[in-house]
Amino acid sequence: MRKKPNLANRMERCAGLLIQNPMELRGNWRSLFPQARELRLEVGCGKGRFTVETAAQNPECLFVAIERVADAMIIAMERAEKMDLHNVYFIDADAARLREYFAPGEVDLIYLNFSDPWPSNRHSKRRLTHTDFLMRYRQVLKEGGQIHFKTDNRDLYEWSLFQFPKAGFALSEVTRDLHGNGICGVMTDYEEKFHAMGTPINRCVGTMGELPAEMAGWIDPLDKPRGQEEGEEEESPEELQVPSEREEP
């Protein structure tokens, strides 16, 4: 993505939408929007089209969007400013550390839209639908909370369909051609481009249920001493950061 001109000044003008220290709001996010019926989280919001349009359609819900790329985040924040939205905020945070920003049961719904597929098998732990990430989402989702997952990458999608049940998420609304009979729901900029090119969009919903017995002893790799497991590939902190919604350079 090209560097945006006057980024610092533009970020300053949107400072009211950027939460500088999300850990301070852990367990108290609804204080930003006390009338919120739900708290919804988007991981990797990119330029924010999905974020702001969905927030506009659901004025009774509080939206928090995670984005690590400032040049994308500024576009998202400016869109929210232009639409005069008061129910959406942005944070520069790491999806692997959601429990540090949100209390157990605080989040109602998580959106995963067009995250990096990390096609190499040795990088599978970086995928946002890996069981480790799904278990992290469980730490902040309410009982019966949902994950809405969209991707244009069929391999990632098929792989992910096997990961959700492993972490105790029941699948529904499974489709391999979301817009096959016409546009369905709010699109991201990336999604609109590839739909126009004829690329089918895959989508599913995972609803959090009972944790499978085999996952009862799960320990977050972030909590393990480095190199604890023999043969385990060590990952640097940078490798666990949130991939943004994919965009054109």
C-alpha positions in Angstrom: 0.0 0.0 0.0 1.3 3.4 -0.9 2.2 5.8 1.9 -0.5 8.3 2.6 0.5 12.0 2.4 0.3 14.1 5.6 -0.4 10.9 7.6 0.5 12.3 11.0 -1.8 15.3 10.5 -4.7 13.2 9.2 -4.3 10.8 12.2 -4.4 13.7 14.5 -7.6 15.0 13.0 -9.2 11.6 13.7 -7.6 11.1 17.1 -11.0 10.9 18.8 -11.7 7.5 17.0 -8.3 5.9 17.9 -8.0 4.2 21.3 -4.4 4.7 22.3 -4.3 2.2 25.2 -7.0 -0.4 24.7 -5.9 -2.3 27.8 -7.3 0.5 30.0 -10.8 -0.3 28.6 -10.7 -4.0 29.3 -14.0 -5.0 30.7 -15.4 -1.5 30.2 -15.6 -1.0 26.5 -19.3 -0.2 26.6 -18.5 3.0 28.5 -17.7 4.4 25.1 -21.2 3.8 23.9 -23.4 3.0 27.0 -26.5 2.2 24.9 -24.7 -0.6 23.0 -26.7 -3.8 22.6 -23.6 -5.7 21.4 -19.9 -5.3 21.1 -18.6 -6.4 17.7 -14.9 -6.7 16.8 -13.3 -6.7 13.3 -9.8 -8.1 13.1 -7.9 -6.5 10.3 -10.3 -3.9 9.0 -8.2 -2.6 6.2 -9.6 0.6 4.7 -12.8 0.2 6.7 -15.6 0.1 4.2 -17.1 -3.0 5.8 -16.6 -1.5 9.3 -18.3 1.8 8.7 -21.1 0.6 6.6 -21.9 -2.2 9.0 -21.7 0.2 11.9 -24.1 2.6 10.1 -26.6 -0.3 9.6 -26.4 -1.3 13.2 -26.5 1.9 15.2 -27.3 0.0 18.4 -24.0 -1.9 18.4 -20.5 -0.8 19.3 -17.8 -1.6 16.8 -14.1 -1.9 17.5 -11.8 -2.4 14.5 -8.2 -3.7 14.7 -5.7 -2.5 12.1 -1.9 -2.5 12.2 -1.3 -0.6 9.0 -1.6 3.1 9.6 -2.0 3.9 5.9 -5.1 1.7 5.8 -6.4 2.8 9.2 -6.5 6.5 8.4 -8.8 5.8 5.4 -11.1 3.8 7.7 -11.1 6.5 10.3 -11.8 9.3 7.8 -14.7 7.2 6.4 -16.1 7.0 9.9 -15.6 10.7 10.5 -17.3 11.6 7.2 -20.3 9.4 8.1 -20.5 11.0 11.6 -20.5 7.6 13.3 -20.4 7.5 17.1 -20.4 3.8 17.5 -17.1 2.8 16.0 -13.5 3.0 17.3 -10.1 1.8 16.1 -7.1 0.2 17.8 -3.6 -0.7 16.7 -3.4 -4.1 18.4 -2.4 -7.7 18.1 -5.1 -10.3 17.5 -3.0 -12.9 19.4 -3.4 -10.8 22.6 -7.1 -10.0 22.6 -7.5 -11.2 26.1 -5.3 -8.3 27.2 -7.7 -5.8 25.6 -11.1 -7.5 26.3 -12.5 -9.3 29.3 -14.0 -12.8 29.2 -17.4 -12.7 27.6 -17.2 -9.0 26.6 -17.3 -9.5 22.8 -20.5 -10.6 21.1 -19.3 -11.1 17.5 -15.9 -11.2 15.7 -15.5 -10.5 12.0 -12.6 -12.0 10.0 -12.7 -10.6 6.5 -10.1 -11.6 3.9 -7.2 -12.1 6.2 -3.8 -13.3 4.8 -4.1 -17.0 3.9 -0.4 -17.7 4.7 -0.4 -20.6 2.1 2.8 -22.3 3.3 2.0 -25.2 5.7 4.9 -24.1 8.0 3.1 -20.7 8.5 -0.3 -22.2 9.3 -0.2 -21.0 12.9 -0.3 -17.4 11.5 -3.7 -17.9 10.0 -6.4 -16.2 11.9 -8.6 -19.3 11.8 -5.9 -21.6 13.2 -7.1 -23.4 16.4 -4.8 -21.3 18.5 -6.5 -18.1 17.3 -9.9 -19.6 17.6 -9.1 -20.6 21.2 -8.0 -17.0 21.8 -11.3 -15.7 20.5 -13.1 -18.0 23.0 -11.3 -16.1 25.8 -13.2 -12.9 24.9 -16.4 -14.0 23.3 -19.6 -14.5 25.2 -21.2 -17.9 25.5 -22.9 -18.4 22.1 -20.9 -15.6 20.5 -20.1 -15.8 16.9 -17.3 -15.5 14.3 -18.2 -14.4 10.8 -15.5 -15.4 8.4 -15.2 -14.4 4.7 -12.4 -15.2 2.2 -11.8 -15.5 -1.5 -9.2 -18.2 -0.9 -10.8 -21.6 -1.3 -7.9 -23.5 0.2 -7.9 -21.4 3.3 -11.7 -21.7 3.5 -11.8 -25.5 3.3 -9.0 -25.8 5.8 -10.8 -23.4 8.2 -14.0 -25.4 8.0 -12.1 -28.2 9.8 -10.6 -25.8 12.4 -13.8 -24.3 13.8 -15.2 -27.5 15.2 -11.9 -28.4 16.8 -12.2 -25.3 19.0 -15.9 -25.8 19.7 -17.5 -23.6 17.1 -20.6 -25.0 15.4 -20.7 -24.1 11.7 -23.7 -22.5 9.9 -24.4 -20.4 6.8 -21.6 -22.2 5.0 -21.4 -21.0 1.4 -18.8 -21.1 -1.3 -20.4 -18.5 -3.5 -21.9 -15.8 -1.2 -22.9 -13.4 -4.0 -23.9 -16.1 -6.5 -27.6 -14.9 -6.5 -26.8 -11.2 -6.0 -24.9 -9.1 -3.5 -25.3 -10.4 0.0 -24.4 -8.1 2.9 -21.8 -5.3 3.1 -18.7 -5.8 1.0 -15.1 -4.8 1.7 -13.2 -2.9 -1.1 -11.1 -6.0 -1.7 -14.2 -8.2 -1.9 -16.0 -5.9 -4.4 -12.9 -5.9 -6.7 -12.6 -9.7 -6.7 -16.3 -10.3 -7.0 -16.3 -8.1 -10.1 -13.5 -10.3 -11.5 -15.7 -13.4 -11.0 -14.0 -14.8 -8.0 -16.4 -16.6 -5.7 -16.6 -15.4 -2.1 -16.7 -18.0 0.7 -18.4 -17.3 4.0 -19.4 -19.2 7.2 -20.5 -18.5 10.7 -19.0 -20.2 13.7 -21.0 -20.2 17.0 -19.2 -20.8 20.2 -20.4 -23.9 22.0 -19.0 -26.4 24.5 -15.2 -26.8 24.4 -14.2 -30.2 23.1 -12.6 -32.4 25.7 -9.4 -32.8 23.7 -8.9 -29.0 23.9 -9.5 -28.7 27.7 -5.7 -28.7 28.3 -4.9 -26.1 25.6 -2.1 -23.7 26.6 -1.6 -20.6 24.5 1.8 -20.8 22.8 2.4 -17.2 23.9 2.4 -18.5 27.5 4.9 -21.3 26.8 8.6 -20.8 27.3 10.3 -20.4 24.0 11.5 -23.7 22.5 9.6 -25.7 25.1 8.3 -28.2 22.6 10.8 -30.2 20.7 10.7 -29.6 17.0 8.4 -26.6 17.4 9.2 -23.7 15.1 9.7 -20.6 17.1 7.9 -17.5 16.0 8.9 -14.0 16.6 6.4 -11.5 18.0 6.1 -9.9 14.6 4.9 -13.2 13.1 1.9 -13.2 15.4 0.7 -9.7 14.5 -2.6 -9.1 12.8 -2.5 -9.4 9.0 -4.6 -6.6 7.5 -7.4 -7.2 5.0 -5.4 -7.6 1.8 -5.3 -4.6 -0.4 -3.7 -3.5 -3.6 -0.1 -2.1 -3.2 
